Amino acid sequence: MSLRYALLALLAEGEAHGYRLVKEFAARLGPCWHPNVGQVYQLLHELERRGLIAHRPEACGARARRLFRLTARGERTLRAWLARRPGWPPPLRDEIFVRVLAAERLGAQAVRVQVDRHEEEYRRYLALLEEQAAQRSGSMAQALAHEAALTHARAHLDWLARCREALAGRDAPPVS
């Protein structure tokens, strides 16, 4: 849902073609969100059908591409969305929950293995985020998104440590 408004916001800064919007989105929001190119083009077509954006053809070598721009209706829609109360966080749908569900029948040690593997991946992810911190641009959106990703990764690692504590001494037999 928010990708729709991100595209409107980027187009409020000036006209652009779809690929440039994908690149700008990634540059501005860093590690938090990597939209699918097909999804972006699908949303652009939907926004155009609704009259929120319009396009004009632009010659680009032998091919033509579409340059999109925000319409007055799109500007009003973006402003109305900004004025609304933010939505609640999405439900937690983390892979570790399904892994624990699947491993639980094999016993506490199997669950510990999954927690350990998940923790290892999150440590690798956190290291990558910390490495990228030095490469950030001056975009406020990117800085805030990057800080959110760092905070989320650290919180997840803290939660995994609490999982390990909860599993300590639990050597229940596997569920049959």
TIRO-2110 file (N, C-alpha, C; in Angstrom, 1 decimal):
// TIRO-2110
0.8, -1.2, 0.0, N, 1, A
0.0, 0.0, 0.0, CA, 1, A
0.9, 1.3, 0.0, C, 1, A
1.9, 1.3, 0.9, N, 2, A
2.7, 2.5, 0.9, CA, 2, A
3.5, 2.7, -0.3, C, 2, A
3.8, 1.7, -1.1, N, 3, A
4.6, 1.9, -2.3, CA, 3, A
3.8, 2.8, -3.3, C, 3, A
2.5, 2.7, -3.3, N, 4, A
1.7, 3.6, -4.1, CA, 4, A
2.0, 5.1, -3.8, C, 4, A
2.0, 5.4, -2.5, N, 5, A
2.3, 6.7, -2.0, CA, 5, A
3.7, 7.1, -2.2, C, 5, A
4.6, 6.2, -2.1, N, 6, A
6.0, 6.5, -2.4, CA, 6, A
6.2, 6.9, -3.8, C, 6, A
5.6, 6.2, -4.7, N, 7, A
5.6, 6.6, -6.2, CA, 7, A
5.0, 8.0, -6.4, C, 7, A
3.9, 8.3, -5.7, N, 8, A
3.3, 9.6, -5.9, CA, 8, A
4.3, 10.7, -5.3, C, 8, A
4.9, 10.4, -4.2, N, 9, A
5.8, 11.4, -3.6, CA, 9, A
7.0, 11.6, -4.5, C, 9, A
7.6, 10.5, -5.1, N, 10, A
8.7, 10.7, -6.0, CA, 10, A
8.3, 11.5, -7.2, C, 10, A
7.1, 11.2, -7.7, N, 11, A
6.7, 12.0, -8.9, CA, 11, A
6.3, 13.4, -8.6, C, 11, A
6.0, 13.7, -7.3, N, 12, A
5.8, 15.1, -6.9, CA, 12, A
7.1, 15.9, -7.0, C, 12, A
8.2, 15.3, -7.0, N, 13, A
9.5, 15.9, -7.2, CA, 13, A
9.8, 16.2, -8.7, C, 13, A
9.1, 15.6, -9.6, N, 14, A
9.3, 15.7, -11.0, CA, 14, A
9.0, 14.5, -11.8, C, 14, A
8.9, 14.6, -13.1, N, 15, A
8.5, 13.4, -13.9, CA, 15, A
9.7, 12.5, -14.0, C, 15, A
9.3, 11.2, -14.2, N, 16, A
10.3, 10.2, -14.2, CA, 16, A
9.7, 8.9, -14.9, C, 16, A
10.6, 8.1, -15.5, N, 17, A
10.1, 6.8, -16.0, CA, 17, A
10.2, 5.8, -14.9, C, 17, A
9.6, 4.6, -15.1, N, 18, A
9.5, 3.6, -14.1, CA, 18, A
10.8, 3.1, -13.5, C, 18, A
11.8, 2.9, -14.4, N, 19, A
13.1, 2.4, -13.9, CA, 19, A
13.8, 3.4, -13.0, C, 19, A
13.7, 4.6, -13.4, N, 20, A
14.3, 5.7, -12.6, CA, 20, A
13.6, 5.8, -11.2, C, 20, A
12.3, 5.6, -11.2, N, 21, A
11.6, 5.6, -9.9, CA, 21, A
12.0, 4.4, -9.0, C, 21, A
12.2, 3.2, -9.6, N, 22, A
12.8, 2.1, -8.8, CA, 22, A
14.1, 2.4, -8.3, C, 22, A
15.0, 3.0, -9.1, N, 23, A
16.4, 3.3, -8.6, CA, 23, A
16.3, 4.4, -7.5, C, 23, A
15.5, 5.4, -7.7, N, 24, A
15.4, 6.5, -6.7, CA, 24, A
14.8, 6.0, -5.4, C, 24, A
13.8, 5.1, -5.5, N, 25, A
13.2, 4.5, -4.3, CA, 25, A
14.3, 3.8, -3.5, C, 25, A
15.1, 2.9, -4.2, N, 26, A
16.1, 2.1, -3.6, CA, 26, A
17.2, 3.0, -3.0, C, 26, A
17.6, 4.1, -3.7, N, 27, A
18.6, 5.0, -3.2, CA, 27, A
18.1, 5.8, -2.0, C, 27, A
16.9, 6.1, -1.9, N, 28, A
16.4, 6.9, -0.8, CA, 28, A
16.0, 6.1, 0.4, C, 28, A
15.6, 4.8, 0.2, N, 29, A
15.2, 4.0, 1.4, CA, 29, A
16.1, 2.9, 1.7, C, 29, A
17.2, 2.8, 1.0, N, 30, A
18.3, 1.9, 1.4, CA, 30, A
17.8, 0.4, 1.6, C, 30, A
18.2, -0.2, 2.7, N, 31, A
18.1, -1.6, 2.9, CA, 31, A
16.7, -2.0, 3.3, C, 31, A
15.8, -1.1, 3.5, N, 32, A
14.5, -1.5, 4.1, CA, 32, A
13.5, -2.1, 3.1, C, 32, A
13.6, -1.7, 1.9, N, 33, A
12.5, -2.1, 1.0, CA, 33, A
13.1, -2.1, -0.4, C, 33, A
12.9, -3.2, -1.1, N, 34, A
13.4, -3.4, -2.5, CA, 34, A
12.2, -3.8, -3.3, C, 34, A
11.5, -2.8, -3.9, N, 35, A
10.3, -3.2, -4.6, CA, 35, A
10.6, -4.0, -5.9, C, 35, A
9.7, -4.8, -6.3, N, 36, A
9.8, -5.6, -7.5, CA, 36, A
9.5, -4.6, -8.7, C, 36, A
10.4, -4.6, -9.7, N, 37, A
10.2, -3.7, -10.9, CA, 37, A
8.8, -3.9, -11.5, C, 37, A
8.4, -5.2, -11.6, N, 38, A
7.0, -5.5, -12.2, CA, 38, A
5.9, -4.9, -11.3, C, 38, A
6.1, -4.9, -10.0, N, 39, A
5.1, -4.3, -9.1, CA, 39, A
5.0, -2.8, -9.3, C, 39, A
6.2, -2.2, -9.5, N, 40, A
6.2, -0.7, -9.7, CA, 40, A
5.5, -0.4, -11.0, C, 40, A
5.7, -1.1, -12.1, N, 41, A
5.1, -0.8, -13.3, CA, 41, A
3.6, -1.0, -13.2, C, 41, A
3.2, -2.1, -12.5, N, 42, A
1.8, -2.4, -12.3, CA, 42, A
1.1, -1.3, -11.6, C, 42, A
1.7, -0.8, -10.5, N, 43, A
1.2, 0.3, -9.7, CA, 43, A
1.1, 1.6, -10.5, C, 43, A
2.1, 1.9, -11.4, N, 44, A
2.1, 3.0, -12.2, CA, 44, A
0.9, 3.0, -13.2, C, 44, A
0.6, 1.9, -13.7, N, 45, A
-0.5, 1.7, -14.6, CA, 45, A
-1.8, 1.9, -13.8, C, 45, A
-1.9, 1.4, -12.6, N, 46, A
-3.1, 1.6, -11.8, CA, 46, A
-3.3, 3.0, -11.4, C, 46, A
-2.2, 3.7, -11.0, N, 47, A
-2.3, 5.1, -10.7, CA, 47, A
-2.7, 6.0, -11.9, C, 47, A
-2.3, 5.6, -13.0, N, 48, A
-2.7, 6.3, -14.3, CA, 48, A
-4.2, 6.1, -14.5, C, 48, A
-4.6, 4.8, -14.4, N, 49, A
-6.1, 4.5, -14.6, CA, 49, A
-6.9, 5.3, -13.7, C, 49, A
-6.4, 5.6, -12.5, N, 50, A
-7.2, 6.3, -11.5, CA, 50, A
-7.1, 7.8, -11.6, C, 50, A
-6.2, 8.3, -12.6, N, 51, A
-6.1, 9.7, -12.8, CA, 51, A
-5.2, 10.4, -11.9, C, 51, A
-4.3, 9.6, -11.1, N, 52, A
-3.4, 10.2, -10.1, CA, 52, A
-2.1, 10.6, -10.8, C, 52, A
-1.8, 10.0, -11.9, N, 53, A
-0.6, 10.3, -12.6, CA, 53, A
-0.9, 10.3, -14.1, C, 53, A
-0.1, 10.9, -14.9, N, 54, A
-0.3, 10.9, -16.4, CA, 54, A
1.1, 10.6, -17.0, C, 54, A
1.1, 10.2, -18.2, N, 55, A
2.4, 10.0, -18.9, CA, 55, A
2.5, 10.7, -20.2, C, 55, A
3.7, 10.9, -20.6, N, 56, A
4.0, 11.3, -22.0, CA, 56, A
5.1, 10.5, -22.6, C, 56, A
5.0, 10.2, -23.9, N, 57, A
6.1, 9.4, -24.4, CA, 57, A
7.4, 10.2, -24.6, C, 57, A
8.5, 9.5, -24.4, N, 58, A
9.8, 10.2, -24.6, CA, 58, A
10.6, 9.2, -25.5, C, 58, A
11.2, 9.8, -26.5, N, 59, A
12.1, 9.0, -27.4, CA, 59, A
13.4, 8.7, -26.6, C, 59, A
13.8, 7.4, -26.6, N, 60, A
15.0, 7.0, -26.0, CA, 60, A
15.7, 6.0, -26.9, C, 60, A
16.5, 6.6, -27.8, N, 61, A
17.1, 5.8, -28.8, CA, 61, A
16.1, 5.2, -29.8, C, 61, A
16.1, 4.0, -30.0, N, 62, A
15.2, 3.4, -31.0, CA, 62, A
13.8, 3.1, -30.3, C, 62, A
13.8, 3.2, -29.0, N, 63, A
12.5, 2.9, -28.3, CA, 63, A
11.9, 4.1, -27.7, C, 63, A
10.7, 4.0, -27.3, N, 64, A
10.0, 5.1, -26.6, CA, 64, A
9.8, 4.6, -25.2, C, 64, A
9.9, 5.5, -24.3, N, 65, A
9.5, 5.1, -22.9, CA, 65, A
8.5, 6.2, -22.4, C, 65, A
7.9, 5.8, -21.3, N, 66, A
6.9, 6.7, -20.7, CA, 66, A
7.5, 7.5, -19.6, C, 66, A
7.3, 8.8, -19.6, N, 67, A
7.7, 9.7, -18.5, CA, 67, A
6.4, 10.0, -17.7, C, 67, A
6.3, 9.6, -16.5, N, 68, A
5.2, 9.8, -15.7, CA, 68, A
5.3, 11.1, -14.9, C, 68, A
4.1, 11.8, -14.6, N, 69, A
4.1, 13.0, -13.8, CA, 69, A
2.9, 12.9, -12.9, C, 69, A
2.9, 13.6, -11.8, N, 70, A
1.8, 13.7, -10.9, CA, 70, A
0.7, 14.6, -11.4, C, 70, A
-0.5, 14.2, -11.3, N, 71, A
-1.6, 15.1, -11.7, CA, 71, A
-2.1, 15.9, -10.4, C, 71, A
-2.9, 16.9, -10.6, N, 72, A
-3.5, 17.6, -9.5, CA, 72, A
-4.3, 16.7, -8.6, C, 72, A
-5.0, 15.7, -9.2, N, 73, A
-5.7, 14.8, -8.4, CA, 73, A
-4.7, 13.9, -7.5, C, 73, A
-3.6, 13.5, -8.2, N, 74, A
-2.6, 12.8, -7.4, CA, 74, A
-2.0, 13.6, -6.3, C, 74, A
-1.8, 14.8, -6.5, N, 75, A
-1.2, 15.7, -5.4, CA, 75, A
-2.2, 15.8, -4.3, C, 75, A
-3.5, 15.9, -4.6, N, 76, A
-4.5, 16.0, -3.5, CA, 76, A
-4.6, 14.6, -2.7, C, 76, A
-4.5, 13.5, -3.5, N, 77, A
-4.5, 12.2, -2.9, CA, 77, A
-3.3, 12.0, -1.9, C, 77, A
-2.1, 12.5, -2.4, N, 78, A
-0.9, 12.3, -1.6, CA, 78, A
-1.0, 13.2, -0.3, C, 78, A
-1.5, 14.4, -0.4, N, 79, A
-1.7, 15.3, 0.7, CA, 79, A
-2.7, 14.7, 1.7, C, 79, A
-3.8, 14.1, 1.2, N, 80, A
-4.8, 13.5, 2.1, CA, 80, A
-4.2, 12.3, 2.8, C, 80, A
-3.4, 11.5, 2.1, N, 81, A
-2.8, 10.4, 2.8, CA, 81, A
-1.8, 10.8, 3.9, C, 81, A
-1.1, 11.9, 3.6, N, 82, A
-0.1, 12.4, 4.6, CA, 82, A
-0.9, 12.9, 5.9, C, 82, A
-2.1, 13.4, 5.7, N, 83, A
-2.9, 14.0, 6.8, CA, 83, A
-3.6, 12.9, 7.6, C, 83, A
-3.7, 11.7, 7.1, N, 84, A
-4.3, 10.6, 7.8, CA, 84, A
-3.5, 10.0, 8.9, C, 84, A
-4.1, 9.4, 9.9, N, 85, A
-3.4, 8.7, 10.9, CA, 85, A
-2.6, 7.5, 10.4, C, 85, A
-1.4, 7.3, 10.8, N, 86, A
-0.6, 6.1, 10.3, CA, 86, A
-1.3, 4.8, 10.7, C, 86, A
-1.1, 3.8, 9.9, N, 87, A
-1.6, 2.5, 10.2, CA, 87, A
-0.8, 1.8, 11.3, C, 87, A
-1.3, 0.8, 11.8, N, 88, A
-0.6, 0.0, 12.8, CA, 88, A
0.4, -0.9, 12.1, C, 88, A
1.4, -1.3, 12.9, N, 89, A
2.4, -2.2, 12.2, CA, 89, A
1.8, -3.4, 11.7, C, 89, A
2.4, -4.0, 10.6, N, 90, A
1.9, -5.2, 10.0, CA, 90, A
2.1, -6.4, 11.0, C, 90, A
1.3, -7.4, 10.9, N, 91, A
1.5, -8.6, 11.7, CA, 91, A
2.9, -9.2, 11.6, C, 91, A
3.4, -9.7, 12.6, N, 92, A
4.8, -10.4, 12.5, CA, 92, A
4.6, -11.7, 11.8, C, 92, A
5.3, -11.8, 10.7, N, 93, A
5.3, -13.0, 9.8, CA, 93, A
6.7, -13.3, 9.5, C, 93, A
7.5, -13.6, 10.5, N, 94, A
8.9, -13.9, 10.4, CA, 94, A
9.1, -15.4, 10.2, C, 94, A
10.1, -15.7, 9.3, N, 95, A
10.3, -17.1, 9.0, CA, 95, A
10.7, -17.9, 10.2, C, 95, A
11.3, -17.3, 11.2, N, 96, A
11.7, -18.1, 12.4, CA, 96, A
10.5, -18.7, 13.1, C, 96, A
9.3, -18.1, 13.1, N, 97, A
8.2, -18.7, 13.7, CA, 97, A
7.8, -20.0, 13.0, C, 97, A
7.8, -20.0, 11.7, N, 98, A
7.5, -21.3, 11.0, CA, 98, A
8.6, -22.3, 11.2, C, 98, A
9.8, -21.9, 11.3, N, 99, A
10.9, -22.8, 11.5, CA, 99, A
10.8, -23.5, 12.9, C, 99, A
10.4, -22.7, 13.9, N, 100, A
10.2, -23.2, 15.3, CA, 100, A
9.0, -24.2, 15.2, C, 100, A
8.0, -23.8, 14.6, N, 101, A
6.8, -24.7, 14.5, CA, 101, A
7.2, -26.0, 13.9, C, 101, A
8.0, -26.0, 12.8, N, 102, A
8.4, -27.2, 12.1, CA, 102, A
9.4, -28.0, 12.9, C, 102, A
10.3, -27.3, 13.7, N, 103, A
11.3, -28.0, 14.4, CA, 103, A
10.9, -28.5, 15.8, C, 103, A
9.8, -27.9, 16.3, N, 104, A
9.3, -28.2, 17.7, CA, 104, A
9.0, -29.7, 17.8, C, 104, A
8.5, -30.4, 16.9, N, 105, A
8.2, -31.8, 17.0, CA, 105, A
9.4, -32.7, 17.1, C, 105, A
10.6, -32.1, 16.8, N, 106, A
11.8, -32.9, 16.9, CA, 106, A
12.6, -32.6, 18.2, C, 106, A
12.0, -31.7, 19.0, N, 107, A
12.6, -31.5, 20.4, CA, 107, A
13.3, -30.1, 20.5, C, 107, A
13.6, -29.8, 21.7, N, 108, A
14.2, -28.5, 22.0, CA, 108, A
15.5, -28.2, 21.3, C, 108, A
16.3, -29.3, 21.2, N, 109, A
17.6, -29.1, 20.5, CA, 109, A
17.4, -28.7, 19.1, C, 109, A
16.4, -29.2, 18.4, N, 110, A
16.1, -28.9, 17.0, CA, 110, A
15.7, -27.4, 16.9, C, 110, A
14.9, -27.0, 17.9, N, 111, A
14.5, -25.6, 18.0, CA, 111, A
15.7, -24.7, 18.2, C, 111, A
16.6, -25.1, 19.1, N, 112, A
17.8, -24.3, 19.4, CA, 112, A
18.7, -24.2, 18.1, C, 112, A
18.8, -25.2, 17.3, N, 113, A
19.5, -25.1, 16.1, CA, 113, A
18.9, -24.1, 15.1, C, 113, A
17.6, -24.0, 15.1, N, 114, A
17.0, -23.0, 14.2, CA, 114, A
17.2, -21.6, 14.7, C, 114, A
17.1, -21.4, 16.0, N, 115, A
17.4, -20.1, 16.7, CA, 115, A
18.9, -19.7, 16.4, C, 115, A
19.8, -20.7, 16.5, N, 116, A
21.2, -20.4, 16.2, CA, 116, A
21.4, -20.0, 14.8, C, 116, A
20.8, -20.7, 13.9, N, 117, A
21.0, -20.4, 12.5, CA, 117, A
20.4, -19.0, 12.1, C, 117, A
19.3, -18.8, 12.7, N, 118, A
18.6, -17.5, 12.5, CA, 118, A
19.5, -16.3, 13.0, C, 118, A
20.0, -16.6, 14.2, N, 119, A
20.9, -15.5, 14.8, CA, 119, A
22.1, -15.3, 14.0, C, 119, A
22.7, -16.3, 13.4, N, 120, A
23.9, -16.2, 12.6, CA, 120, A
23.6, -15.3, 11.3, C, 120, A
22.4, -15.6, 10.7, N, 121, A
22.0, -14.8, 9.6, CA, 121, A
21.8, -13.3, 9.9, C, 121, A
21.2, -13.1, 11.1, N, 122, A
20.9, -11.7, 11.5, CA, 122, A
22.2, -11.0, 11.9, C, 122, A
23.2, -11.7, 12.4, N, 123, A
24.5, -11.1, 12.7, CA, 123, A
25.2, -10.7, 11.3, C, 123, A
25.1, -11.5, 10.3, N, 124, A
25.6, -11.2, 9.0, CA, 124, A
24.9, -10.0, 8.4, C, 124, A
23.6, -10.0, 8.6, N, 125, A
22.8, -8.8, 8.1, CA, 125, A
23.2, -7.5, 8.8, C, 125, A
23.3, -7.6, 10.1, N, 126, A
23.7, -6.4, 10.9, CA, 126, A
25.1, -5.9, 10.5, C, 126, A
26.0, -6.8, 10.3, N, 127, A
27.3, -6.4, 9.8, CA, 127, A
27.3, -5.7, 8.5, C, 127, A
26.4, -6.2, 7.6, N, 128, A
26.3, -5.6, 6.3, CA, 128, A
25.7, -4.2, 6.4, C, 128, A
24.7, -4.0, 7.3, N, 129, A
24.0, -2.7, 7.5, CA, 129, A
25.1, -1.7, 8.1, C, 129, A
25.9, -2.2, 9.0, N, 130, A
26.9, -1.3, 9.7, CA, 130, A
27.9, -0.9, 8.6, C, 130, A
28.3, -1.8, 7.7, N, 131, A
29.2, -1.5, 6.7, CA, 131, A
28.6, -0.5, 5.7, C, 131, A
27.3, -0.6, 5.4, N, 132, A
26.7, 0.4, 4.5, CA, 132, A
26.5, 1.7, 5.2, C, 132, A
26.6, 1.8, 6.5, N, 133, A
26.3, 3.1, 7.2, CA, 133, A
27.3, 4.2, 6.7, C, 133, A
28.5, 3.8, 6.3, N, 134, A
29.5, 4.8, 5.8, CA, 134, A
29.2, 5.2, 4.4, C, 134, A
28.4, 4.5, 3.7, N, 135, A
28.1, 4.7, 2.3, CA, 135, A
26.8, 5.5, 2.0, C, 135, A
26.2, 5.9, 3.0, N, 136, A
24.8, 6.5, 2.8, CA, 136, A
25.0, 7.9, 2.2, C, 136, A
24.0, 8.3, 1.5, N, 137, A
23.9, 9.6, 0.9, CA, 137, A
23.3, 10.6, 1.9, C, 137, A
23.0, 11.8, 1.5, N, 138, A
22.5, 12.8, 2.4, CA, 138, A
21.0, 12.7, 2.6, C, 138, A
20.3, 11.8, 2.0, N, 139, A
18.9, 11.7, 2.1, CA, 139, A
18.4, 11.4, 3.5, C, 139, A
17.5, 12.3, 4.0, N, 140, A
16.9, 12.1, 5.3, CA, 140, A
16.1, 10.7, 5.3, C, 140, A
15.4, 10.5, 4.3, N, 141, A
14.6, 9.2, 4.2, CA, 141, A
15.5, 8.0, 4.3, C, 141, A
16.6, 8.1, 3.6, N, 142, A
17.6, 6.9, 3.6, CA, 142, A
18.2, 6.8, 5.0, C, 142, A
18.6, 7.9, 5.6, N, 143, A
19.2, 7.8, 7.0, CA, 143, A
18.2, 7.2, 8.0, C, 143, A
17.0, 7.7, 7.9, N, 144, A
16.0, 7.2, 8.9, CA, 144, A
15.7, 5.7, 8.6, C, 144, A
15.5, 5.3, 7.3, N, 145, A
15.3, 3.9, 7.0, CA, 145, A
16.4, 3.0, 7.4, C, 145, A
17.6, 3.5, 7.2, N, 146, A
18.8, 2.7, 7.6, CA, 146, A
18.9, 2.6, 9.1, C, 146, A
18.6, 3.6, 9.8, N, 147, A
18.5, 3.5, 11.3, CA, 147, A
17.5, 2.6, 11.8, C, 147, A
16.3, 2.6, 11.1, N, 148, A
15.2, 1.6, 11.4, CA, 148, A
15.7, 0.2, 11.2, C, 148, A
16.4, -0.1, 10.1, N, 149, A
16.9, -1.4, 9.8, CA, 149, A
17.9, -1.9, 10.8, C, 149, A
18.8, -1.0, 11.2, N, 150, A
19.8, -1.3, 12.3, CA, 150, A
19.1, -1.6, 13.6, C, 150, A
18.1, -0.8, 14.0, N, 151, A
17.4, -1.0, 15.2, CA, 151, A
16.6, -2.3, 15.2, C, 151, A
16.0, -2.6, 14.1, N, 152, A
15.2, -3.8, 13.9, CA, 152, A
16.1, -5.0, 14.1, C, 152, A
17.2, -5.0, 13.4, N, 153, A
18.1, -6.1, 13.4, CA, 153, A
18.7, -6.4, 14.9, C, 153, A
19.0, -5.3, 15.5, N, 154, A
19.5, -5.4, 16.9, CA, 154, A
18.4, -5.9, 17.8, C, 154, A
17.2, -5.4, 17.7, N, 155, A
16.1, -5.9, 18.5, CA, 155, A
15.8, -7.4, 18.2, C, 155, A
15.9, -7.8, 17.0, N, 156, A
15.7, -9.2, 16.6, CA, 156, A
16.7, -10.1, 17.3, C, 156, A
18.0, -9.6, 17.3, N, 157, A
19.0, -10.4, 17.9, CA, 157, A
18.8, -10.5, 19.4, C, 157, A
18.3, -9.4, 20.1, N, 158, A
18.0, -9.4, 21.5, CA, 158, A
16.9, -10.4, 21.7, C, 158, A
15.9, -10.5, 20.9, N, 159, A
14.8, -11.4, 21.0, CA, 159, A
15.3, -12.9, 20.9, C, 159, A
16.2, -13.1, 19.9, N, 160, A
16.7, -14.4, 19.8, CA, 160, A
17.5, -14.9, 21.0, C, 160, A
18.2, -13.9, 21.7, N, 161, A
18.9, -14.2, 22.9, CA, 161, A
17.9, -14.6, 24.0, C, 161, A
16.8, -14.0, 24.1, N, 162, A
15.7, -14.3, 25.0, CA, 162, A
15.1, -15.7, 24.7, C, 162, A
15.0, -16.0, 23.4, N, 163, A
14.6, -17.4, 23.0, CA, 163, A
15.6, -18.4, 23.5, C, 163, A
16.8, -18.1, 23.3, N, 164, A
17.9, -19.1, 23.8, CA, 164, A
17.7, -19.3, 25.3, C, 164, A
17.5, -18.2, 26.1, N, 165, A
17.3, -18.3, 27.5, CA, 165, A
16.1, -19.2, 27.8, C, 165, A
15.0, -19.0, 27.1, N, 166, A
13.8, -19.7, 27.4, CA, 166, A
14.0, -21.2, 27.1, C, 166, A
14.9, -21.5, 26.1, N, 167, A
15.1, -22.9, 25.7, CA, 167, A
16.1, -23.6, 26.6, C, 167, A
16.9, -22.8, 27.4, N, 168, A
17.9, -23.4, 28.3, CA, 168, A
17.2, -24.4, 29.2, C, 168, A
17.8, -25.5, 29.3, N, 169, A
17.3, -26.6, 30.2, CA, 169, A
16.0, -27.3, 29.7, C, 169, A
15.5, -26.9, 28.6, N, 170, A
14.3, -27.5, 28.1, CA, 170, A
14.7, -28.6, 27.1, C, 170, A
14.8, -29.8, 27.6, N, 171, A
15.1, -30.9, 26.7, CA, 171, A
14.0, -31.9, 26.7, C, 171, A
12.8, -31.3, 26.4, N, 172, A
11.6, -32.2, 26.3, CA, 172, A
11.7, -33.1, 25.2, C, 172, A
11.2, -34.3, 25.3, N, 173, A
11.2, -35.3, 24.2, CA, 173, A
10.4, -34.7, 23.0, C, 173, A
10.8, -35.2, 21.8, N, 174, A
10.0, -34.7, 20.6, CA, 174, A
8.6, -35.1, 20.7, C, 174, A
7.7, -34.3, 20.1, N, 175, A
6.3, -34.6, 20.0, CA, 175, A
6.1, -35.8, 19.0, C, 175, A
5.4, -36.8, 19.5, N, 176, A
5.2, -37.9, 18.5, CA, 176, A
3.9, -37.8, 17.7, C, 176, A
END
